């Protein structure tokens, strides 16, 4: 296997884990009977779900060989998640996934 492919698989795994953590954090503030749902909490959850799915898509781009596109997408979305804050660990993992994707783009075959 080439170095690019190895780095892409590492970026994929980090991005999958980060996206899954963000998706899990988006469901966290609700209790079992959904008694205290507010519009702000619902909008925050929808934004977190969109960010999590977008990070999963960026990780898929890394795996499919579009290293620079997936790396930049995960890098930018990781920064956005760190600013908004649904899951700090998920944002850090997405950020690292983006950096690994950009490094994979520059690695030799």
ABEGO torsion letter per residue (X at the ends): XBAAAAAAAAAAAAAAAAAAAAAAAAAAABBAAGABBBAAAAAAAAAAAAAAAAAAAAAAAAAAGBAAAAAAAAAAAAAAAAAAGABAAAAAAAAAAAAAAAAAAABBX
